[in-house]
Amino acid sequence: MQTLQHMPRKKQLKISRETLEVFAPLADRLNMGRVRVQLEELSFKFLLPDEFEKTKRLMDSRIKKSQRKLDKVKKNLSNHLTNEKFDFEIDGRVKSVYSLYKKLDRVGDIDKVYDLIALRIIVDDISSCYLVLSEIHQMYQPMFERIKDYINNPKPNGYQSLHTTVIGPSGQPVEFQIRTREMHEYAERGLAASFHYNEQKMTDAYRNKTIAKMPADLNWISELQESAIKLKAGKQVNLDQLRVNLFSDRIFVYSPKGDIYDLPKGAFPLDFAYRIHSDLASKASGFKVNGVMKPFSHILQSGDEVEILTNKNAKPKQSWRELMITPHAKEKLRQQLARENSLLSQLRGSVSSFLKR
């Protein structure tokens, strides 16, 4: 990818598309966060140079305005955690340009991007993660709908962290990511296989050279290695077959704008809608798949283009739970239904009070 600038434009576009469709998602599955960001940034820069520059300028401008406020929060929290005798590290994490571009495409306004800059806190053990979360919530007002426990519910690629967003002293939302050192290393560098073999190093089986085989669910790493050897030798690799082998439990679908979204195999249109934005999904009245109207119960396939039809009067329904499989969609639906029930209860209370007058 680093040599793309010296290639013909046609080849630049071809390689950049393949990178965004295959290799960046692959790095994500390997949980190699740094590699994924690098691949996405370079591909985005060559595919949509104007959008890249526009998004980067917007991001730089917002970061410049927010940095002083964030530094104040960082200092206050560092002093507090030190006084509470925590052993921790704290630093900032800036959202990548491509991630911001995708987020803006979903929410439309940078003021609604609460994780542009995040403070990352690294501690010794899991219990300290939850204790630090509690300390943060005592210092600042949390946005409860944005608390995410990826420690008890890891992402499909194994990523673990606690995420929370709070209202800072200036009224600006600030996101925190809290994790152990082991979680941090895994989030930054991957690889699942290395952990498997590291766990075996102190066993008799390892010393006797009878180490257990890699689990079946990690065999795809070996397939990746074989493909890498072929590429290094200048041989052709069938990218379509690579997609099938490496992402057999995932599907890749497209929005009408051409954006790619990966979902678990067996996902429904509502899973896709909630993956884009929960407010948009709540107004869903129907779906077009490859230009054809499909029911909510339609199972999506890789390569499908999915269009969400909305109605301003539509509301989320309890029955939707049977028409989605992703935990994210189910949790967002649960929150929406809870808010609806709360509003109804308040309305009934107001009517009841009025009638008693």
C-alpha positions in Angstrom: 0.0 0.0 0.0 2.9 2.4 0.7 3.9 2.3 -2.9 0.5 3.2 -4.3 1.4 6.7 -5.1 3.8 5.5 -7.8 1.2 3.3 -9.6 -1.2 4.1 -12.4 -4.6 5.5 -11.2 -6.5 2.4 -12.4 -4.3 0.2 -10.3 -4.5 2.5 -7.3 -8.3 2.3 -7.3 -8.3 -1.5 -7.7 -5.8 -2.1 -4.9 -7.5 0.4 -2.6 -11.0 -1.2 -3.1 -9.5 -4.7 -2.4 -7.8 -3.4 0.7 -11.1 -1.8 2.0 -13.2 -4.9 1.2 -10.8 -7.7 2.3 -7.6 -6.7 4.0 -8.9 -4.0 6.4 -11.8 -6.2 7.6 -9.2 -9.0 7.9 -7.0 -6.9 10.1 -10.1 -6.1 12.2 -10.9 -9.7 12.6 -7.3 -10.3 13.6 -7.9 -7.5 16.1 -4.9 -5.6 14.7 -6.2 -2.1 15.3 -3.1 -0.2 14.2 -2.9 -2.2 10.9 -6.6 -1.8 10.1 -6.4 2.0 10.6 -3.4 2.3 8.3 -5.0 0.3 5.6 -8.3 2.2 5.8 -6.6 5.6 5.8 -4.4 4.9 2.7 -7.3 3.3 0.8 -9.7 6.2 1.6 -7.0 8.8 0.6 -6.7 7.2 -2.9 -10.3 6.3 -3.5 -11.9 9.6 -2.4 -9.1 12.2 -2.1 -11.4 15.2 -1.8 -13.5 13.6 0.9 -10.4 12.5 2.7 -9.0 16.1 2.8 -12.4 17.6 3.7 -12.9 15.1 6.6 -9.3 15.6 7.8 -9.7 19.4 7.9 -12.9 19.1 9.8 -11.4 16.7 12.3 -8.2 18.8 12.9 -10.4 21.9 13.5 -12.6 20.1 16.0 -9.6 18.5 17.8 -7.9 21.9 18.1 -11.0 23.4 19.8 -11.5 20.4 22.1 -7.9 19.6 23.2 -7.7 22.1 26.1 -10.9 20.9 27.6 -9.8 17.2 27.2 -6.5 18.0 28.8 -8.3 19.4 31.8 -10.5 16.3 32.1 -7.4 14.1 31.8 -5.5 16.0 34.5 -8.5 16.0 36.9 -9.1 12.2 36.5 -5.3 11.4 36.8 -5.1 13.3 40.1 -8.3 11.6 41.3 -7.1 8.0 40.4 -3.7 8.7 41.9 -5.3 9.8 45.2 -7.4 6.6 45.1 -4.2 4.6 44.8 -4.9 3.1 41.3 -2.0 1.8 39.2 -2.9 3.1 35.8 -1.8 4.7 32.5 -3.9 7.3 30.7 -3.5 8.7 27.2 -5.7 10.1 24.3 -7.0 8.3 21.2 -8.1 10.2 18.2 -10.6 8.7 15.8 -9.2 7.8 12.3 -10.2 10.0 9.3 -12.0 7.0 7.6 -13.9 6.1 10.8 -15.0 9.7 11.2 -16.1 9.8 7.5 -18.2 6.7 8.0 -19.7 8.1 11.3 -20.5 11.4 9.7 -22.3 9.5 6.8 -24.5 7.9 9.5 -25.2 10.8 11.9 -24.6 13.8 9.6 -23.3 16.2 12.3 -19.9 16.2 13.9 -21.5 17.4 17.2 -23.1 14.0 17.3 -19.8 12.2 17.1 -19.0 11.7 20.8 -15.9 9.5 20.3 -13.8 11.8 18.1 -11.3 12.0 20.9 -11.3 9.4 23.7 -9.3 9.0 26.9 -7.9 5.5 27.2 -7.2 4.2 30.7 -5.1 1.0 31.2 -5.1 -0.8 34.5 -3.7 -4.1 35.9 -6.8 -6.3 36.2 -10.5 -6.6 35.3 -11.8 -5.6 38.7 -9.9 -2.3 38.4 -11.6 -1.6 35.1 -15.0 -1.6 36.8 -13.7 0.4 39.8 -12.3 3.0 37.5 -15.6 3.1 35.6 -17.4 3.8 38.9 -15.0 6.6 39.8 -15.5 8.3 36.4 -19.3 8.1 36.9 -19.0 9.7 40.3 -16.9 12.6 38.8 -19.0 13.2 35.7 -22.6 12.6 34.6 -22.7 9.5 32.4 -24.7 9.2 29.2 -26.2 5.8 30.1 -27.2 4.8 26.6 -23.5 5.0 25.6 -22.1 2.6 28.3 -20.8 -0.5 26.6 -19.3 -3.6 28.4 -17.1 -5.3 25.9 -15.3 -7.2 28.7 -18.3 -9.4 29.5 -19.5 -9.2 25.9 -16.4 -9.1 23.6 -16.7 -8.1 20.0 -16.6 -10.9 17.4 -12.9 -10.3 16.9 -12.2 -10.7 20.7 -11.9 -7.0 21.4 -12.5 -6.2 25.1 -12.9 -2.8 26.9 -15.3 -0.8 28.9 -16.6 2.2 27.0 -18.5 5.1 28.6 -19.3 8.7 27.5 -19.8 11.4 30.1 -20.6 15.1 30.1 -17.4 16.9 30.9 -17.1 20.1 33.0 -17.6 22.3 30.0 -20.7 20.4 28.9 -18.8 18.6 26.1 -19.2 14.8 25.8 -16.0 12.9 26.6 -15.5 9.1 25.9 -13.4 6.8 28.0 -12.1 3.4 27.1 -11.0 1.3 30.1 -9.0 -2.0 29.7 -6.3 -4.1 31.1 -2.7 -4.2 29.7 -3.4 -7.6 28.1 -6.6 -6.3 26.5 -4.7 -3.3 25.2 -2.0 -5.3 23.6 -4.6 -7.6 22.0 -6.6 -4.6 20.7 -3.5 -3.0 19.1 -1.7 -6.0 17.7 -3.8 -9.1 17.5 -3.2 -12.2 17.0 -5.4 -14.9 18.5 -3.0 -17.7 17.7 -0.1 -16.1 19.6 -2.2 -16.2 22.8 -3.0 -19.9 22.2 0.6 -20.9 22.0 1.8 -18.6 24.7 -0.7 -20.3 27.1 0.9 -23.6 26.2 4.5 -22.6 26.9 4.5 -23.5 30.5 2.8 -26.9 30.1 4.4 -30.4 30.0 2.9 -30.8 26.6 4.9 -27.9 25.3 8.1 -29.2 26.8 7.5 -32.6 25.4 6.7 -31.1 22.0 3.2 -32.5 22.1 1.6 -29.1 22.1 -2.1 -29.1 21.3 -3.2 -28.2 17.8 -4.6 -24.8 17.2 -8.4 -24.7 17.8 -10.5 -25.2 14.7 -11.9 -21.7 15.0 -8.3 -20.3 14.5 -7.6 -22.4 11.3 -8.4 -19.4 9.2 -5.1 -17.8 10.4 -3.2 -20.7 8.7 -5.1 -20.1 5.5 -4.1 -16.4 5.7 -0.5 -17.4 6.2 -0.6 -19.6 3.1 -2.1 -16.7 1.1 0.6 -14.4 2.3 3.3 -16.8 1.2 1.8 -17.0 -2.3 1.6 -13.2 -2.5 5.2 -12.9 -1.4 6.2 -15.3 -4.2 4.4 -13.3 -6.7 1.6 -15.9 -7.2 -2.0 -15.0 -7.8 -4.5 -15.3 -4.9 -8.2 -15.7 -5.5 -9.6 -12.9 -3.4 -13.2 -14.1 -3.7 -12.2 -17.5 -2.3 -10.2 -15.8 0.4 -13.3 -13.8 1.5 -15.3 -17.1 1.7 -12.6 -18.9 3.7 -11.8 -16.1 6.1 -15.2 -14.7 6.6 -17.4 -17.8 6.3 -19.3 -16.7 9.4 -19.7 -13.1 8.2 -21.5 -11.4 5.3 -20.7 -8.1 3.5 -23.6 -6.0 2.4 -23.7 -2.5 0.8 -25.6 0.7 1.3 -27.0 2.5 -1.7 -24.0 4.8 -1.4 -21.6 1.9 -1.8 -20.5 1.7 1.8 -19.6 -1.8 3.0 -21.0 -3.3 6.3 -20.1 -6.7 7.7 -22.7 -8.6 9.6 -22.9 -12.1 11.0 -24.3 -14.8 8.7 -28.0 -15.1 9.0 -28.5 -11.3 9.7 -31.8 -9.6 8.8 -32.4 -6.1 7.3 -33.1 -4.7 10.8 -29.6 -5.8 11.9 -28.2 -3.8 8.9 -30.4 -0.8 9.8 -29.3 -0.7 13.5 -25.7 -1.1 12.4 -26.1 2.1 10.4 -28.0 4.2 13.0 -30.5 3.3 15.7 -32.7 6.4 15.1 -32.9 5.5 11.4 -33.7 1.9 12.2 -36.5 2.9 14.5 -38.3 4.6 11.6 -37.9 1.6 9.3 -41.1 0.8 7.3 -39.6 -1.6 4.7 -36.5 -2.7 2.9 -35.3 -3.0 -0.7 -32.7 -5.6 -1.3 -31.0 -5.3 -4.7 -33.8 -3.0 -5.7 -36.6 -5.4 -4.8 -39.0 -5.0 -1.8 -38.3 -7.7 0.8 -40.0 -8.5 4.2 -38.4 -7.8 7.5 -37.8 -11.6 7.8 -35.6 -11.7 4.7 -32.1 -13.2 5.4 -29.3 -11.1 3.9 -26.6 -12.5 1.7 -23.0 -11.3 0.9 -23.1 -8.7 -1.9 -26.6 -7.5 -1.2 -27.4 -3.8 -1.6 -29.8 -2.9 1.2 -32.0 0.3 1.1 -33.9 1.3 4.3 -37.3 2.8 3.7 -38.6 5.0 6.5 -41.8 6.6 7.7 -41.7 9.4 10.2 -44.7 7.9 12.0 -43.1 4.4 12.3 -42.1 3.2 15.8 -40.0 0.2 17.0 -42.0 -2.9 17.9 -41.4 -5.6 20.4 -41.9 -8.2 17.6 -38.8 -6.9 16.0 -36.7 -8.9 18.5 -37.5 -12.0 16.5 -36.3 -10.4 13.3 -32.7 -9.5 14.4 -29.7 -11.6 15.6 -27.0 -9.1 16.5 -26.6 -8.2 20.2 -26.1 -4.5 19.2 -29.5 -4.3 17.4 -31.3 -6.1 20.2 -29.8 -3.8 22.9 -30.7 -0.6 20.9 -34.2 -1.9 20.4 -34.5 -2.7 24.1 -33.4 0.9 24.9 -35.9 2.4 22.5 -38.8 0.3 23.8 -37.9 1.3 27.3 -38.0 5.0 26.4 -41.3 4.5 24.6 -42.8 2.8 27.7 -41.5 5.5 30.0 -43.0 8.2 27.8 -46.4 6.4 27.8 -46.3 6.1 31.6 -45.6 9.8 32.0 -48.4 10.6 29.6 -50.9 8.4 31.5 -49.8 10.0 34.7 -50.4 13.5 33.3 -53.8 12.5 32.0 -54.7 10.9 35.3 -53.7 14.0 37.2 -55.7 16.2 34.9 -58.8 14.1 35.3 -58.6 14.2 39.1 -58.7 18.0 39.1 
